[in-house]
Amino acid sequence: MACRLHVNRGHAVKRQLSQQEIDAVFQSSQGEAPGEPTRQKVTVFDFRRPDRIAKSQLRAIYLLHENFVRSIVSSLSAYLRTYLVVNLVSVEQLSYAEFLEGLPSPTCMASLGLKPYEGNAVLEINPTLVFPILEILLGGTGKVSTSIQREVTEIEQNLMDSLLRIVLHDLREAWKPITNIDFTIQSVDTEPQFLQVMAPNEAVVAVGIEMRIGESAGLMNIAMPSLMIKMMRQKFDQQWSVRKAESTAEEQARVLGLIKPSRVEVDVRLPVQSIQTRDLLALQKGDVLAFDLSVDHSVDVVLNGNRQFLGHVVNTGKKRAAVLDIPVTK
């Protein structure tokens, strides 16, 4: 590029500007000092993670595990015969090494098979949940010290096996609308760093689920290979398109008419009371059990295993009944 200047001072002066001078003029007009390199926007790309999945697919996985959480509440409440609160905390994508770094040590971990797909997933339950669950399974109340820092023994792992199978059954049912995955336990470990079922830099989808059992709370974490989930993108898109179809008022009325005659189990439960084993064995017909509770003490009203209301016991004729006071906030 060249430019000629013509200055009329009695005679014409011709001068040809160099390319460097022209660039300096444009840079100064844009507020840049001559000689400074032109700054360009740089987008960071991690070549170690080519298998990242789309945010829309992460949202679909979040909805999928919300259904899983709802089903596991009723399943584990019935199995443990106690009230649980379960919430889906997070669904995010990170490396397998980052997932392991966020786990406590020691803990209770299981390597899961994913047939018919290749690879493995990981299921982890925090020790703050494991030991209260073991206490309940052994007939206790679930109130244990939160400062227990030891590995789960082989006998305790066998006791946890049935609970893990219930969790995997509900997880299998939650994934059925997308694809059939046969989640199976392949191995159990206590140290996160020893369970190297994936490469450290391999991307995984980590699902964090908070569980509360009485006064104890902890996380249940699930990690699945991102590459396997990315291969299911078309199946997720198909399922998402079906979900977006809104039901009509007639369909809603029809479904409501189908569920109206269904029965709901209602239980009224007093707070947990304890009795010594020798007193229990000595009970006979006609004996009276005294509870350390006032007449006006509130009771839990449970619908299909879920605590829904607080109430109090009253008489209605020759029967006992419960008056609903306030709904339980969740």
Buried (B, 14 or more C-beta within 10 A) or exposed (E): EEEEEEEEEEEEEEEEBEEEEEBBEEBEEEEBEEEEEEEEEEEEEEEEBEBBBEEEBBEBBBBBBEBBBEBBBBBBBEBBEBBBBBEBEEBBBBBBBBBBEEBBEBBBBBBBBBEEBEBBBBBBBBBBBBBBBBBBBEEEEBEBEEEEEEBBEEEBBEBBEEBBEBBBBBBBBBBEBBBEBEBBBEEBBBEBEEBEBBEEEBBBBBBBBBBBBBEBBBBBBBBBBBBBBBBBBEBBBEBBEEEEEEEEEEEEEEEEEEEEEEEEEEEBEEEEEEEEEEEEEEEEEEEEEEEEEEEEEBBBBBEEBEBBBBBBBEEEEEEEEBEEEEEEEE
